[in-house]
């Protein structure tokens, strides 16, 4: 498994998240790859994380899920991969002490490139579905907590994420009621809804 660091639009390194690419063995019969190995993952991330839950979402074209995260003591690290289809996956740095605070990074993940995105605690996460359907798996290292869960609004002007809506010929994404109620970064800062 190989790893790549991520950079914001100003080419500044965002410490923590990584793009992971498994080694794929192909022949005329098809292919095989190891999608997760705890020992290799811990070595690459220099962490001792244990994943406690796997979640799978099914989304149709134009669905945007996010931007979600959980605060301490139930903050979550997430490992994202696409089992079918294609998404534009986004992370936002919500660590106030970080030099890249409020920076974002986006990447296309799909069943062809088999890339995975590791998102440590301290980041909001969301994705836009670019294919007719997308099945996404999230490995998380902490359990869901309604009390600690927060949602950053997908189109916050301060963060200004460049969602590729033009790729799917849409002006607005399809959002859940919960995601429509996502809060601005200014509101989240006032209510201690970000990381120190």
C-alpha positions in Angstrom: 0.0 0.0 0.0 1.3 3.4 -1.0 0.4 6.8 0.6 0.3 10.4 -0.6 0.1 13.5 1.4 -2.6 16.1 0.6 -2.3 19.8 -0.1 -4.7 22.7 -0.2 -5.3 25.0 -3.1 -2.3 27.2 -2.1 -0.1 24.1 -2.2 0.3 24.0 1.6 0.5 20.6 3.2 -2.5 19.6 5.2 -1.1 17.5 8.0 -3.0 14.3 8.8 -5.1 13.1 6.0 -3.6 10.7 3.4 -4.5 9.2 0.1 -3.9 5.4 0.2 -3.5 3.3 -2.8 -3.5 -0.5 -2.5 -1.2 -2.7 -4.6 -3.5 -4.4 -7.2 -2.6 -7.7 -8.8 -4.3 -8.1 -12.2 -4.4 -10.8 -14.8 -6.8 -12.1 -17.5 -9.1 -13.6 -14.7 -9.6 -10.2 -13.0 -7.8 -8.7 -10.1 -7.1 -9.0 -6.4 -6.0 -6.5 -3.7 -5.8 -6.1 0.0 -8.2 -3.3 0.8 -7.2 -3.0 4.4 -4.3 -4.3 6.6 -4.2 -2.9 10.2 -0.5 -3.4 10.6 0.3 -1.6 7.3 -2.2 1.2 8.0 -0.7 1.9 11.5 2.8 2.0 10.0 1.7 4.5 7.2 -0.3 6.8 9.6 2.1 6.4 12.5 -1.0 5.8 14.7 -2.3 2.9 16.6 -5.9 3.2 15.5 -8.4 0.4 15.7 -11.6 0.6 13.7 -14.8 -0.2 15.5 -17.4 0.0 12.8 -17.9 -0.2 9.1 -20.6 1.9 7.5 -21.9 1.7 3.9 -23.9 4.4 2.1 -25.8 4.1 -1.2 -26.3 7.4 -3.0 -27.8 8.4 -6.4 -26.4 11.0 -8.8 -26.1 14.5 -7.4 -26.5 13.5 -3.7 -24.2 15.4 -1.4 -23.6 14.0 2.0 -21.9 16.2 4.6 -20.0 17.9 5.8 -20.0 15.8 8.9 -17.8 15.3 12.0 -17.9 14.5 15.7 -16.3 16.4 18.5 -14.4 15.0 21.4 -14.7 12.7 23.3 -16.3 10.9 20.4 -14.3 12.3 17.5 -13.8 9.9 14.6 -11.1 9.1 12.2 -12.5 7.7 8.9 -11.1 5.6 6.1 -13.2 6.1 3.0 -13.4 4.0 -0.1 -15.8 3.6 -3.0 -17.1 0.1 -3.7 -19.1 1.1 -6.8 -19.4 4.3 -8.8 -17.6 7.6 -8.3 -17.6 10.5 -5.7 -15.9 13.8 -5.2 -14.7 13.4 -1.6 -13.9 16.5 0.5 -12.1 17.2 3.8 -12.1 20.5 5.7 -9.5 21.2 8.4 -11.4 22.3 11.5 -8.4 22.3 13.9 -8.2 25.9 15.0 -4.5 25.6 16.0 -3.6 24.2 12.6 -1.7 26.4 10.0 -4.2 25.1 7.4 -7.3 25.8 9.5 -10.4 26.0 7.2 -8.4 24.7 4.2 -10.1 22.0 2.2 -9.0 19.2 -0.2 -11.0 17.3 -2.7 -10.4 14.1 -4.7 -12.3 11.8 -7.0 -12.6 8.3 -5.5 -14.0 5.5 -7.6 -14.0 1.8 -8.2 -11.4 2.1 -10.9 -8.7 4.0 -9.1 -9.3 2.1 -5.8 -7.9 5.1 -3.9 -8.9 5.5 -0.3 -8.9 8.6 1.9 -7.8 8.6 5.5 -9.4 11.4 7.4 -8.1 11.8 11.0 -10.0 13.5 13.9 -10.3 17.2 13.5 -11.7 17.3 10.0 -15.2 17.6 8.5 -16.0 15.2 5.7 -18.5 15.1 2.8 -18.9 13.9 -0.7 -20.8 14.5 -3.9 -22.0 11.6 -6.0 -20.7 11.9 -9.6 -22.1 8.6 -11.0 -25.7 7.2 -11.3 -25.1 5.4 -8.0 -22.3 5.3 -5.5 -21.7 2.7 -2.8 -19.2 4.1 -0.2 -17.6 2.3 2.7 -16.5 4.2 5.8 -14.3 2.5 8.4 -14.5 4.6 11.7 -12.4 4.4 14.8 -15.1 5.6 17.2 -18.8 5.0 17.6 -21.5 7.4 16.4 -22.7 9.9 19.0 -25.7 12.1 18.4 -24.5 14.5 21.2 -21.1 15.0 19.6 -22.1 15.0 15.9 -21.9 18.3 14.0 -22.6 19.4 10.4 -20.8 22.2 8.6 -23.0 23.6 5.7 -21.7 22.3 2.4 -21.6 25.8 0.7 -20.0 27.9 3.5 -18.8 31.1 1.8 -15.7 31.4 4.1 -14.5 27.9 3.1 -15.6 28.2 -0.6 -15.4 24.5 -1.7 -15.3 24.1 -5.4 -17.8 21.2 -5.7 -17.8 19.9 -9.3 -21.5 20.3 -9.9 -20.9 21.2 -13.5 -19.7 17.5 -14.0 -23.2 16.3 -13.3 -25.0 19.2 -14.9 -26.5 20.4 -11.6 -26.7 23.8 -10.0 -27.5 22.4 -6.5 -26.9 19.0 -5.0 -29.5 16.8 -3.4 -29.3 17.1 0.4 -31.0 15.4 3.4 -33.0 17.6 5.8 -30.2 17.2 8.3 -27.6 18.4 5.8 -29.8 21.4 4.8 -29.5 22.4 8.4 -25.7 22.4 8.5 -24.2 25.4 10.3 -21.8 28.0 9.1 -18.2 28.0 10.3 -18.9 31.3 12.1 -21.8 29.7 14.0 -19.8 26.6 14.9 -16.9 28.7 16.2 -19.2 30.7 18.4 -20.7 27.5 19.9 -17.4 25.7 20.4 -18.3 23.4 17.5 -14.7 23.0 16.2 -11.4 21.5 17.3 -8.7 23.3 19.3 
